[in-house]
Amino acid sequence: ENLKKKEDQCKDIWKKLFLNLVNHSKFDEYCSFNENQHISSDDFFNSLPVYEEMKKEIFKNAEQLKEIKEIIFENADQLKREVLSAQNQHRLSHDFSYIREDQIEKETNLSTLGMDKSKDILADISAESQNEVEDKICIFQNLHAIRQLYGKQCYVGFVGPQNAGKSTLLNKLFNKTAETGYRAHTLEPTRYYVADDVFAVDFPGSNSLTDISNFTKTGHMNNFLVYVMRYNGNPDQQQIDNVKLAYKIKYFSTKSAQILFCLNQASHTGETFDDKYRTKFVKIIRDYIETHDYDEKEVSMWNKLIKAAGVETVQQKQVLEEIKQMNEELRKYALKEMKDDDFIFTDWLDKEAHKKGIKGPDEVKRRIRDFLVKSNIRNKGDTGDI
């Protein structure tokens, strides 16, 4: 209840600050305030052109609430930008005096002008401004239509070291002719048509997932990422690093992304790959992530730079702290997202491998089909052509 009360007070103060600053008659005074760099919340509020006249009205119940003032101060640059933008519009086209508090959306961000009464607002602006608004709405509608179209498509990416079996898997799944073998290697990402709404991408053989980091730029896409690597017993450092990077890519790309790790060519061992064994295998990876920096190389590099400089500057300390915070966020995300079911032990050629709990291409195809249904790209029972 106390938190809700503070949030309501914060929103109320923010709205009134915005309205008073937009309608502030001394524009030059505001410009001077806008250019100043404020070192504290007190400095910020005391220099507000409208602070004194608003003090009794809106700060009487919040004067002692330092936390609220700090929250608003943290967002001061955003407030300045939006007020300045509104004032520029005011000078160029129309008066903002008609904007009332009840026209500000209470459920959105603190600084967002409400459009509940959009017809009333549009009626008060110039014809030229109305045309600009309509043009922008049309652009947003087209972008929305494009995103919906992309949202009904899926890229299935195949990545992993050379000769691990990723191209062989792609060929068996979709009846393609990607080059395979010890002398034939994928040299650049190759896209294959599977269906109007499904495409496969064969990435060059690499021990690192770095080459597919451009998946982070396709947040509107439904990506199913198959990472194929040779099974060599317990996970080695390179495999752990790639698992971490895979979840990092998922974190920055899209919530609709899914990862499947195929520990391939597992039939050459005498192991039986039941659920108990898989849980033990994944636990080794989880334990490592829990006890090490998520991006060890980046943290190590910054520590070395600071040590070489002989002195730690405020900026260096801030950057290192931000890196550590991001590492911690990625660690929590990976541990939360990582499931035993994300890992399967596979072999594409041994037809008897299933007797030891080893999966074949059919299991990967089943996972892809389930993903298409889960992502609303296909209906259940409508995946037979995949």
C-alpha positions in Angstrom: 0.0 0.0 0.0 2.9 2.4 0.8 4.6 1.6 -2.5 1.3 2.2 -4.4 0.9 5.5 -2.5 4.4 6.6 -3.5 3.8 5.6 -7.1 0.6 7.6 -7.3 2.4 10.6 -5.8 5.2 10.3 -8.2 2.8 10.1 -11.2 0.9 13.1 -9.9 4.0 15.3 -9.5 5.4 14.2 -12.8 2.1 15.1 -14.7 1.9 18.5 -13.0 5.6 19.3 -13.7 5.1 18.4 -17.3 2.0 20.6 -17.7 3.4 23.5 -15.8 6.7 23.5 -17.7 5.0 23.2 -21.1 2.8 26.1 -20.3 5.5 28.1 -18.6 5.4 31.6 -20.0 9.1 32.4 -19.6 10.5 30.2 -22.3 14.1 31.7 -22.1 14.1 30.9 -18.4 13.2 27.3 -19.1 15.9 27.0 -21.8 18.5 28.2 -19.3 17.3 25.6 -16.8 17.3 22.9 -19.5 20.9 23.4 -20.4 22.2 23.2 -16.8 23.7 20.1 -15.3 22.2 19.3 -12.0 24.2 17.3 -9.4 21.4 16.3 -7.1 17.6 16.1 -6.8 17.6 19.1 -4.5 19.6 21.1 -7.0 17.3 20.0 -9.8 14.0 20.9 -8.0 15.4 24.2 -6.5 16.3 25.4 -10.0 13.0 24.5 -11.6 11.4 27.7 -13.0 8.0 26.7 -11.7 9.1 25.1 -8.4 8.3 28.0 -6.1 4.8 28.6 -7.4 4.1 24.8 -7.4 5.7 24.1 -4.1 2.6 24.7 -1.9 0.3 23.0 -4.3 1.9 19.7 -5.2 4.9 19.2 -2.9 3.2 19.8 0.4 2.7 16.1 0.9 5.9 15.0 -0.7 8.5 17.5 0.6 9.9 15.0 3.0 9.7 12.0 0.6 13.3 12.1 -0.7 12.8 8.8 -2.6 10.1 10.3 -4.8 12.2 13.3 -5.6 15.1 11.0 -6.4 13.0 8.9 -8.8 11.9 12.0 -10.7 15.5 13.3 -10.7 16.7 10.1 -12.2 14.3 10.7 -15.1 15.1 14.4 -15.4 16.7 14.2 -18.8 13.6 12.4 -20.2 11.3 15.1 -18.7 13.5 17.9 -20.2 13.4 16.3 -23.7 9.7 15.8 -23.7 8.9 19.3 -22.3 11.3 20.9 -24.9 9.7 18.9 -27.7 6.2 20.0 -26.6 7.3 23.6 -26.3 8.7 23.6 -29.8 5.4 22.3 -31.1 3.7 25.0 -29.1 5.7 27.7 -30.8 5.4 26.2 -34.2 1.7 25.2 -34.4 -0.7 25.5 -31.5 -1.4 26.2 -27.9 -1.1 23.5 -25.3 -3.1 25.3 -22.7 -6.2 23.1 -23.4 -4.3 20.0 -22.2 -5.8 19.0 -18.8 -4.6 16.5 -16.3 -7.4 14.1 -17.1 -6.1 13.9 -20.7 -2.8 12.4 -19.5 -2.8 8.6 -19.6 -2.5 7.3 -16.0 -1.7 3.7 -16.9 1.3 4.3 -19.2 4.7 5.9 -18.5 4.6 8.9 -16.3 5.4 11.3 -19.1 3.0 10.0 -21.7 0.3 12.3 -23.1 -3.0 10.4 -23.1 -4.8 9.9 -26.4 -8.1 8.8 -24.9 -9.7 11.9 -26.3 -7.7 11.9 -29.6 -10.6 13.3 -31.6 -10.8 16.3 -29.3 -7.0 16.8 -29.5 -6.9 16.5 -33.3 -9.7 19.0 -33.6 -7.6 21.6 -31.9 -4.5 21.3 -34.0 -3.7 22.8 -37.4 -4.6 21.0 -40.6 -0.9 20.6 -41.4 -0.4 18.9 -38.0 -3.4 16.7 -38.5 -1.8 15.4 -41.8 1.5 14.7 -40.0 -0.3 12.7 -37.3 -2.3 10.7 -39.9 0.9 10.0 -41.9 2.7 8.7 -38.8 -0.3 6.6 -37.9 -0.2 5.1 -41.4 3.5 4.3 -41.0 2.9 2.6 -37.6 0.1 0.6 -39.1 2.3 -0.6 -42.0 5.1 -1.5 -39.5 2.7 -3.4 -37.4 1.5 -5.3 -40.4 5.1 -6.2 -41.3 5.9 -7.4 -37.8 2.7 -9.5 -37.8 3.9 -11.1 -41.1 7.4 -11.8 -39.7 5.7 -13.2 -36.5 4.1 -15.9 -38.7 7.5 -17.0 -40.0 10.4 -19.0 -38.5 14.1 -19.4 -39.0 15.7 -22.6 -37.9 19.4 -22.0 -37.5 22.0 -24.8 -37.5 25.3 -24.0 -35.9 28.3 -25.9 -34.5 31.9 -27.0 -35.1 33.0 -28.4 -38.4 32.2 -32.1 -38.8 29.9 -32.2 -35.8 27.0 -33.1 -38.1 24.9 -30.0 -38.4 24.7 -30.0 -42.2 24.0 -33.7 -42.2 21.1 -33.1 -39.8 19.7 -30.3 -42.0 19.8 -32.5 -45.1 18.0 -35.4 -43.3 15.4 -33.1 -41.8 14.4 -31.1 -44.9 15.8 -33.2 -47.8 18.4 -30.6 -48.7 21.8 -30.9 -50.3 24.1 -28.9 -47.9 27.7 -30.0 -48.4 29.0 -32.5 -45.8 32.1 -34.4 -45.0 35.6 -33.6 -43.8 36.7 -31.8 -46.9 33.4 -29.9 -47.6 32.6 -27.0 -45.2 30.0 -24.3 -45.1 31.8 -21.1 -45.9 29.0 -18.6 -45.3 25.5 -18.6 -43.8 23.2 -20.4 -46.4 19.5 -20.1 -46.3 17.3 -22.9 -47.5 13.6 -22.7 -48.3 11.5 -25.2 -46.3 8.0 -23.8 -46.6 6.5 -20.3 -47.1 6.7 -19.7 -43.4 9.8 -21.8 -42.5 13.5 -21.3 -43.5 16.6 -23.1 -42.5 20.0 -21.4 -42.1 23.2 -23.4 -42.2 25.9 -21.4 -40.5 29.7 -21.9 -41.1 31.4 -24.5 -39.0 32.8 -22.8 -35.8 33.6 -23.7 -32.3 31.9 -20.4 -31.2 28.4 -19.1 -31.5 29.8 -15.6 -32.2 29.0 -15.9 -35.9 25.3 -16.2 -35.3 25.1 -13.2 -32.9 23.2 -11.3 -35.6 20.2 -13.3 -34.5 20.0 -10.6 -31.8 18.8 -8.2 -34.5 15.8 -10.3 -35.4 13.7 -9.8 -32.3 10.5 -9.9 -34.3 11.3 -13.4 -35.7 10.6 -16.8 -34.2 14.0 -18.4 -34.1 14.7 -22.1 -33.4 18.4 -22.5 -32.9 19.9 -26.0 -33.2 23.5 -26.2 -31.8 25.2 -29.4 -32.8 28.4 -30.4 -31.0 30.4 -33.6 -30.6 29.7 -35.5 -27.4 33.1 -36.1 -25.6 31.9 -37.1 -22.1 31.6 -34.3 -19.6 31.1 -30.8 -21.0 34.3 -29.0 -21.8 35.1 -25.3 -21.4 34.3 -24.5 -25.1 30.9 -26.2 -24.8 30.0 -24.4 -21.6 31.0 -21.0 -23.1 28.8 -21.7 -26.1 25.9 -22.7 -23.9 26.3 -19.4 -22.1 26.5 -17.4 -25.3 23.4 -19.2 -26.7 21.3 -18.1 -23.8 22.8 -14.6 -24.0 21.7 -14.5 -27.7 18.2 -15.6 -26.7 18.1 -12.9 -23.9 18.9 -10.1 -26.4 16.9 -11.5 -29.4 13.4 -12.5 -28.6 11.2 -14.2 -26.0 10.0 -16.5 -28.8 13.4 -18.0 -29.5 14.2 -21.6 -28.5 17.4 -23.4 -28.2 18.2 -27.1 -28.7 21.7 -28.5 -27.9 22.5 -31.8 -29.7 25.4 -33.7 -28.2 26.1 -35.6 -31.4 27.9 -38.8 -32.3 27.2 -40.1 -28.9 26.9 -43.8 -30.0 30.7 -44.3 -30.0 30.6 -44.4 -26.2 29.3 -47.1 -23.9 27.0 -44.8 -22.0 23.3 -45.2 -21.6 21.8 -41.7 -22.0 18.7 -41.8 -19.7 17.2 -38.8 -18.0 19.3 -39.3 -14.9 22.5 -39.1 -17.0 21.3 -36.0 -18.8 20.4 -34.2 -15.5 24.0 -34.9 -14.3 25.4 -33.5 -17.5 23.4 -30.3 -17.4 24.2 -29.9 -13.7 27.9 -29.6 -14.5 27.1 -26.6 -16.8 24.7 -25.0 -14.3 27.2 -25.3 -11.4 29.9 -23.6 -13.6 27.6 -20.7 -14.5 26.6 -20.3 -10.8 30.2 -20.0 -9.7 31.9 -17.9 -12.5 31.4 -14.6 -14.2 29.0 -15.0 -17.1 31.3 -13.2 -19.5 34.7 -14.0 -17.9 36.8 -12.6 -20.8 35.1 -9.2 -20.6 35.5 -8.9 -16.9 39.1 -10.1 -17.0 39.9 -7.5 -19.8 38.6 -4.6 -17.8 40.4 -5.7 -14.7 43.6 -5.9 -16.7 43.0 -2.4 -18.2 42.5 -0.9 -14.8 45.5 -2.6 -13.3 47.7 -1.5 -16.3 46.5 2.1 -15.8 47.6 2.0 -12.1 44.5 3.9 -11.0 40.8 3.3 -11.3 38.8 6.2 -12.7 35.2 6.9 -11.8 34.2 6.1 -15.4 36.2 2.8 -15.4 34.6 1.8 -12.1 31.2 2.6 -13.4 31.7 0.6 -16.6 33.0 -2.4 -14.7 30.1 -2.2 -12.3 27.6 -2.2 -15.2 29.4 -5.2 -16.8 29.1 -7.1 -13.5 25.4 -6.2 -13.2 24.8 -7.4 -16.7 26.7 -10.6 -16.0 24.6 -11.2 -12.9 21.4 -10.6 -14.9 22.5 -12.9 -17.7 23.5 -15.6 -15.1 20.0 -15.5 -13.5 18.3 -15.5 -16.9 20.4 -18.5 -18.1 19.8 -20.5 -14.9 16.1 -19.8 -15.1 15.7 -20.6 -18.8 18.0 -23.7 -18.9 16.1 -26.9 -18.8 17.3 -30.5 -19.0 15.0 -30.9 -22.0 17.1 -28.3 -24.0 19.8 -31.0 -24.3 19.6 -34.3 -26.2 22.2 -36.9 -27.0 22.1 -37.7 -30.7 23.4 -39.7 -33.6 22.2 -39.2 -37.2 23.6 -42.4 -38.7 23.4 -45.2 -36.1 19.9 -46.7 -36.5 20.4 -48.8 -33.3 21.4 -45.8 -31.1 17.9 -45.4 -29.7 18.4 -48.5 -27.6 20.9 -46.5 -25.5 18.6 -43.5 -25.2 20.2 -41.6 -28.1 17.9 -39.6 -30.3 17.9 -39.2 -34.1 16.7 -36.6 -36.7 13.0 -37.5 -36.0 13.3 -36.1 -32.5 14.7 -32.8 -33.7 11.9 -32.6 -36.3 9.3 -33.2 -33.6 10.8 -30.4 -31.5 10.7 -28.0 -34.5 7.1 -28.9 -35.2 6.1 -28.4 -31.6 7.8 -25.0 -31.7 5.8 -24.0 -34.8 2.6 -24.8 -33.0 3.7 -23.1 -29.8 4.6 -20.0 -31.7 1.2 -19.9 -33.5 2.9 -20.3 -36.9 1.1 -23.6 -37.6 -1.9 -25.3 -36.2 -1.6 -28.6 -34.5 -1.8 -31.3 -37.1 -0.7 -28.9 -39.8 3.0 -29.5 -39.7 3.3 -32.6 -42.0 5.2 -30.7 -44.7 8.0 -29.8 -42.2 
